[in-house]
Amino acid sequence: MTNGWILAGDIGGTKTALGLFSPGDLQKSIHSGNLPMARVSERYPSQEFSGLVPIVDAFLKKNLAILDGHPIRATFGVAGPVLENRCQTTNLPWVIEGDGLEKSFGWKQGAVRLVNDLVAMGWGINVVRDSGGIHWIREDRSGKRGNAVLVAPGTGLGEALLEEDHGSLRPWPSEGGHSDWAPFNPEQVRLLQFLWAQFDHVSSERLLSGPGLLNIYRFVAQGSPSPTLLDRGIPEEHLPEHITQAALDGTDSCARPALGLFVEILAQEAGNMALKALATGGVFLGGGIPVKILPFLKESSFLERMAQKGRYRELLDTIPVGVLLQEETPLWGAAYEAMLRMEV
């Protein structure tokens, strides 16, 4: 393997995580079924910086002794569409360019690759799949590999297609979270009408995200005879986490039905994605929400609702479903992608 270092990044609207990895150590940890360890890693508050270059500059200056002049191969997972190695970030006023980073730090052409954050998370599944980084709601009993899908509700709704490639999963970017949402039953028709009164376009992200959970809660809470979380003066940006906790604790009469409806819609979207990719290799749930509602997911009718696809129920009943547990999965995935490029 080529000498040098891997610089991996997970670039989000709130935080930017950077990690420096030894290619050899990363490869050994994957082959031995262990979660990888960065040689050094740091987190930075994204909104306190004008762009990615000053963050990388601060990180590299702090770790000059470790780098010792060796070349770097870098991959950054970025929340936003990546076109021609360039990204206008979704939740930050940044434009990130791969060749701009190369010029700023004197790296050779082609050293930097930008990928969508869900693509980075998808690469990371290869790292965590056999190392305890996934909680299986339905385990893979067949041992067969195949295409898979990633559905990740968090601040927004991220999705990716994962192509089976000689035992590994190769992610392909998607902005499927912004596609039209369709209701499943009369209750969901009423929910759609509720959302139509507020939005010109009702995408799946309007429901399957933190703000989406709040939209569902508002629908459930309308006309409630008792006070709800909406009456407590909680800042809007914090309401989704309060709804989630109240649903798990049973401390609010509207929270549990709202989370139940959220899980039903998540299951429907997971089933849709599984059909589109013929995802016999698995449905993976990532993002910030699924891991927080894992007890609820396990006791819900998620698998039943996911399989309600008419003539394809039997196929969907066999697809393994797992929740990604590790927040570092996108960072590890970025490192994995860079490692693959070093092996070429």
N, C-alpha and C positions, 0 to 999 in steps of 0.2 A: 504494500500500500504506500502511496505517496507520502513523504514526510511533510509535516506541517500541522496546522491546527484547524479545527472546525469552529467557526463562530456562528452560533445559532441565535435567532431572535424570535420572540413572540410579541408582536406589536399590537397593542390594543388601545382603546380610547382612554382608559384609566391608567394602565401601567404598561411599561415595556420591560420585558424580561430578556436578558442576554446571558448566554452561557458559552464557555470555552471548553471544547471537548477534544480529547485525544482520539483520533480515528481508531487506533488499535484497541484502546480501552472500550470504546463504544461498541466495536465489533465483538469483542469478547463478552461483554455483558449481554448482548442480544443472543449470542450463540449459547450462553450458559443459562438463559432464562432469568436473568436478574435485571432489575430496573437500573438504567444507567445513572452515573454520577458525573456531573460537570466538574472539570478541574477547578473552575471558579464560576460563579454566577452572581448576578446582581439584578435588582429590580429598581426601576426608575419611574417617578410619576410623570406620565407622558405629557400632561397639560402644562407642566412647568418648563418644557423645552420647545424651541421653535421648529424642531424637526428631528429626524433620526440621526443626522450626522453629528450634532453635538453630544448625543447620548453615547454613540459608538466611540467618539473621541474620548469622552470621560472614562469609559470602560477600558479602552486600550491603554491609555496613559496610566491607569491604576495597575495594569497587569503587564507592563513592559518587560519585567524580569522573567515572567513565565514565557512570554512569546519568544524572547531571545532571537528576534530577527527572522524566525521561521515564517514561511508563506501561510496565507490564510485562504480558506475556501469558506464562503459565508452564504447562509440561506436565512431569509427572514420571512416569517409568516405574518401577513398584514391583513387587517380587517378592511376589505374592500376589493373591488375587481382589479386584477393585475393584467395589463395589456402591454406586450412588448417590454417586459421587465420594468414597468412603471406603474405606480399606483397613486391615485388620489384617495387618501384614506377616508373612510366613511364617517368616523366620529372625531376626527382631528383635522385642523386646517393645514395638513401636510401634503406635499407631493414628494413621493419617494422614488428615486430613480437608481437602478442598479449601476449604470455606468457612472452616475454622479458619485456614488459611494466609492467606486473603484478609483476615480480620479482624486477624490478627497484624501484617500489614504495610500495612494500609490500602489494599489493592488493591480495585478495583471488583468487584462480584459477577459471577461467570462468568470471571474472569481466570485461574483455576487449573483445570486438568483433570488428574486422576489416571488413568493407564491401566496395565494389566498390563504387566510388563516385556517379555513376548513381543509384545504389541501395539506397544510402542515399537520393538522390534527389527523388527517387520513394516513399520512406517512407514519405518524406516531403509533397507529394501531399495530403496525408491524413490530414495534418495539415492546408494547405492553401486552400483546395478545397471549404470549406464553409465559408471562412473568407476574401474574397476579394483579395486573392493572385494570382488569375488567370484571365486573360483577354480572354473572349470567342470569338473566331472568328465565331464559330457556337455553340450556346448554346444547352444544353441537355434539350429538350422539353418533352422527354418521361418519365423522372424520373426513368428510369430503370438503374440498376447497372449491370456491367459486366466487363470482362477483359478489360485492357487498355494497351497502349504502351507509351513509353517515347522516344523521339528522341531529342538529345541535341547537336547541332553543336556549337562548341566554338573553343578552341585551337585544339581539335580533334573532332571526332564524337562519342558521347556516345549514347548507346541504352540500354533499359531495357524493359522486359516484366512485366506487372503488373497483377497479378492474383486476381480476385475478391474473397474476403474471408469474408463472413458475413458482407458485407457493407463496409469493408476496402479494400485497395489495398495492396497486398503483392508483392514486387518487386523481380524479379529473374535476376541475372546478365547475361550479354551478351557482346560479343565482335563483334557484328554484323556490326559495322562500318567498320570493316576490310574485310568484304565479298566483292565479286566481284561486280563491278558496271556495269550495262547494260544500253545502250542508248535507248531512246524512239522514236526518229525520226532522219531524215537525219542530221540535225544540230548537234545533240548529237553524232551521229556516227563520224562526223568530229572532234568533241571535244575529243572523245575517241582515235582517231588516233593521235591527237595532243599530248595527254598524254602518249600514248604508246611509242612515240619517246623519252620520258623522264624517264618512270618508267617501270620496269618489271611487276609490278602488279598494276593495277588501281582499288583501292577499293573505296567504297562510301566516305570514309574519304578524299580521294584525291580531292574531290569536295565540300563536306559538312563540312567545317571547315574554320577557318581563312585562313590558307595556301591554302585551296581548292578554296576559293573565289578569291584569287590571281591567282591561276591556270586558273580559268575561265576568269578572266579579261585579262590575257595574251593572251588567245585564241581569245577573242573578239577584242583585240587591235592590233593583228598582221596585218600589212599592213595599219594601220590607217593613213590617209593623214595629220592629225593634231597631235600636241604633246599630249601625254597622261601622266597619273600620273607616268608611268614608266620612264619618261624623266626628272623628277623633283628632282632627287637625294634623294628621301625619303628612309630612311632605310627600308629594306624589311620587317622587323617584324612589322613596322607601316603601311605598305601599305593597309592591309585589312580594317583598320578603316578609312583610307582616301578614299578608294573605296566606303565604305558604306556611308560615309557622302556626298561624291560627287554625289552618286546616289540619295540620298534623297533631296539634294539641286539643282540637275540638273546642276552642274557646270563642268561636264566632259562628253564628248560624248560617251565614252565607259563604264562608270561606271553603268549607269542605265540598259543597255542591259545585262551587266554581272550580276548584282544583280537579274534581271528578270530571267535569266537562272538558277542562284543559287536557287531561290525560286521554279521554276519548278521542279528541281531535288529534292529539299527538299520535295515537295508535293508527288512526285513519291515514294520516300523512305518511307514517312509517310503512304501512301496507301499500300505499300508492307508490312510494319510492321503490319498495321491494319488487313490485310488479314491473316497473319501468326498467329496472336493471337486471331482472331475473336474479335476485340477490340470494342465491342458495348458500353463499358464503357468510351471510349474516346481516342483521340490522344492528347498527351501533348507534347508541344515543350518547351524544356528547353535549358540550355547553355547560353553563352554570346551573341549569335548573334540574335536569334528571337526577344528578347525584344527590341533590338536596331533598328530593321527594322519593328517594329509593324505597323507603318503607311503604309509601302509598302506591307506588308502581307495582310492587310485589303483590299487594293484596287487592289490587284493582282488576278490572276486566280488560286490561291492556291487550293481552294476547288474543282474547276472544274478539275484541273489536278490530284489531289489526287483521285478523283472518277473514272478516266478513266481506269477502270479495266474490261472492257468487261461486262460479264454477272453479275458481282458483283457491278455494278455502283449503283444500287438502295440501296444496303446495305450500301455502303460507303457514300452515300448522307445523311444518317441518323446519322452518327457517330459525336458526339460533338468533337470540336477541340479547345484547349485552350493553351495559352502562359503563362508560369510561369513568374511572374513579380518580385519576391523577390529573391535577391541574396543569402539571408540566408536560402532558402529552403533546401539545402543539410544539413546545420547545424541543422535545426529544425528536419529534417528527421532522422539524427543520434540520436538526443535526443529522438525522438519518438520510435525508435527501442530499445533503452536502457530502456525506460519506459515499453515497452511490456515485456521485460525480467524480470523487477522488479515485474510485476504483476503475474508472473507464480508461 
